[in-house]
Amino acid sequence: MGNKLKAVVVGAVLGVAGAAFAQGTPTTPAAPKADVKAPAKAAAGKAAGKTEVTWWGHAAFVVKTPGGATIAIDPWFTNPKAPQGATWPEAVDAILVSHGHFDHVGETKALAQKTSAKVYGSFELVNLLGLPEAQGMGANAGGTFTVKDATIHLVEAVHSSSYQADPKGASQYAGAPLGFVIEIANGPTLYHSGDTAAFSSMALIAEQFKPTVALLPIGGHFTMDPAQASVAAKLLKVKTVVPMHYGTFPALAGTPDALTTELKKTRATTKVLALEPGKATAL
């Protein structure tokens, strides 16, 4: 990312004290709060035998499947929109990291160390994270993995990717950005796009995998805005869009209401499901 664009982000988030909010620059993660109980709302929405999705703000999600798989996606659990006081998941089977920017890598390493979960992402990024060999599952678009009752497909995204392990060091190329399609046996097929613009090959994702729920960025500036996300929803032919990557910083100005308005313009039947951070929702 160029210096000019990096300056836009820094200027947008000067009000967040102590954070180095520049795309690709890591923050210092807080330690897991093992002794703090999650808010009551974090336990809401549980339904036996169904897939549960919990939004942690920004692009971070935890997915629990009927077959017992727990999958964390882009686990920046310390983002400004994260549920206050909530504990990290005690058990995680897989961590999916879409690209190397700090707001998506988040607490991947600490969570992997805490849970022994395997980490899936681009080959270059996974190598840069310095994970134990048994946990690093570096791959690329086209790769497919099975985690209990979930089949995870790595797909393309239109974005950039660099990783900066040391805030004082240089950023390193972190491979191509990715999205993830998660096919859940006896459950929905989820598509987490990662950071991306709308692109024509979303129609191919629809043809190959037939996702029913799409987790799409709507903030704009670095990703799709609501108008572009409505185009993506049409290409993907999904029944439901869960908005993400909005409201974290002032620059990410898109809103779920704006997405609903854009979908109505195209007479789309796709529904917008705006999640509350920390509240588990059954799909």
N, C-alpha and C positions, 0 to 999 in steps of 0.2 A: 504494500500500500504506500502511495507516495506521501511525502511530508505534508503537502497541502491537505490531503484527506485525513491524515492522522491528526492534524491540528483541529479539524472540524469536530472530531470526536472529543478531543481533550477539552475544547471550549464548551462543548455541550454538557459536560459532566463535571465542571469545576466545583459544583455544589456538593458533590459526593466526596466528603473529606477522606483523605488518606488513601484513595484508590487511584491506581494508575490506569485509568480507563482510556487506553489507546488501542485500536484494533491490532491484535497480535501481541500485546504486552500483558504478561500474566500478573494477576494480583496475588497477594499472599493469602492462601486459604486459611480459614479458621479450622481449628482442630475439631474432629467429630465430637458431638455433645452426647456422649453415651449416657450421662446421668440426668438428662433433661427429657421430660416426657413431651411427646408431640401434642399440639393442640387437639382438642376434642374433634374439631372439624376435619382434621387430617384422617380420622378413622371413619368418617362418614362415607356413605355410598357403597359400602362393601356388599357384595352379593355373591353367595357361594356359586361356584361353577361358571362365573362370568369373568370376562377380561376387565381388569381395573386399570385406569390410567390416572396418574397423579401428576399435575403440572407443578413444577417448582419455580415457575417464573422463567422469563426469557425463552431459551430453547430447551430447557432441562425438563425431562420427564422420567417417571418410573412406571414401567408397565409390569403388571402381574397377570399371568395367564391361568386358565383353568387347570392346566397340568402342572402348575407349581413353579414355572420359570419367572424369575424377577430380572428385568432388563432395565438398566439405567441408560438414558440417552443424553449426550452432551451435558454431563453432570456439573454444571456451575451452580452448586448448591448454596453459594454465598452471594448470589446476585441480589441486587436491591429489591427485587420483587419476591424473593424466596419467603416461604412461611416462617415467621419469627418463632424461634424456640423449637422448631421441629428437629427431631433426630434423623440422622442418616439411616438408610435401610441397613438392617443388621446382616442380611444375607442377600447377595447379588450374584447371579449366575453369569451375566454378560454386561459389559459396558460398551456402548456404541459411541464413537467419537467421529463427528462428521468432517471436521477439519481442524487445523492447528491453532486458530485464534483463541486467545485466552478465555473468551466468554463462551467457548464450547468445550475446550479441554477441561476447564474448570478444575475440579478436585479429582480428576480421573486417577491420578497416581495414588493419592491417599485412599480413595475408595477401593481401588484394586488391592492395595496393601492390607486394608482392613478386612476385606471379604474374600480375597483370593479369586475374584472374578477374572474371567478372560476379557481382554480388551480388543475390540474389533475396530479397524479403521484402515486408512491407507498404509501401505507398506512403509513408506518413508516416515510418516508421523509416528507409527507404533515403534519404529526403531529409535526415533529421537526421544521418545518418552523414557527409554532405559528400563523397561519392564523385565522381570524374569522371563526367560525363554518360554516357560510353560504357559505364561499368561498373555504374551504378545501375539495377537492373531492378525498380523499385517496382511492386507490383501489389496484388492482393487475392484473397480466396477466390474460386475459380472460374477464376482465371488458369491458363494452361497454356503451358509453354515446352519447347523441344527442345534438348537438349545432347548432340550426337553420337547415340549409340544409346539415350539416356535421355529419356523424356518425363516432365516434372515438373509435377504438378498441385498447386496451392495449395488447401488445404482449411481448414475452420474448426477452432478449438480453444477451450476454455473456460478462460480464465485472464485475466490483466491484462497490460498492456504500457506501460512508460514507459522513457525513455532519459535518462541523466544523463551528458552528455559531460564535464562538469567535476565532480569530487567535491565541490567547494565550491559548485556551482551548483544550481539547481532542476531537478527531473526534468521532462521534457516528455512529453506524450502521444505515443505511438509507434504509433498505429494498432491495429487488432485483432490479437490473436495468431493464429498460423497453424500448421497442420501441413502435411506434404508427402507426397504419394504419388509414388514414383519407379518408373515402368514401364520395365523394361530389356529391350530386344530380346534374345531368346534367353537370358533370365535371369529372375530373380524379380521380383515387384512388391513394393517395400518401402514401408512406411508409417512415417514418423517423426512422432509425434503432437505434438512440442513439449511444452511444459508444459500439462497439461490434467487435468480430471476426466473420468470416463466420461460420455458424453452419447449420447442416443438416435440422433443422426444418424450415429454410427459405423456403424449398419446401412446407411445410404445410401452411405457410403464403401465398404462391402463390396459393395453391389449395383452401384455404378458401376465400381469399379476392381478388385475382387477381389484385394486384397493377399494375399500368401502369408506374408510376414514382417512383424511389427509391432515397432517399436522404441518401447517404452512406459515411461513413468516409473512407479516403484513405491515411491518413498521416502516418500510421504505428506507431510503438513503444507502444502506448496504445490501438490501434485499428487495424483494417484491413489496410494492405498496398494495393497498386494498384492490385497486383497479386491476393490477397485474395478477394478484392472487385469484381474482374472479375468473380471469382467463385460464389460469392454471387449473382451477377447479373444473372448468369446462373440458379441458384437455384430459384430465384424469378421470372424469365421469364418476366422481365420488358422491356418495349420499350426504356426507358430513365433512365440514372443515372445522378443525380446531385451530384457532389463531394462536400464533406464538411470535416471539421476537418483536414485541411492540411495547412501548411505554416504559422500557427499562431506562432509557435516556431520552432527553427531550428531542433528539434527532430522529428517534423512532416513533413518528407521529401518527402512524396508521392506527385505526381502532376497529374492533369487531363490528360496531354499528356502521362504520363506513364500508366494511366488507359486505354487510347485509344489503346496503343500498346498491352497491355495485352489482351484486348478484341479481337483485330485482330488475336492474336495467336490462339484463340479458334474459330475463324470465327463467332463470335457472331454478331448479327445484332443490338444489343443494342447500342444506341447513347449516347454519353457523352455530357451533357449540363452544361458547366462551367459558373456559374453565376458571375456577377460583384457585389460586395457588394454595397447595396443601390439602385440597379436598379430593379424595379418591372418587372417581366417577366410573360407574359400571357401563360397559359398552355391549 
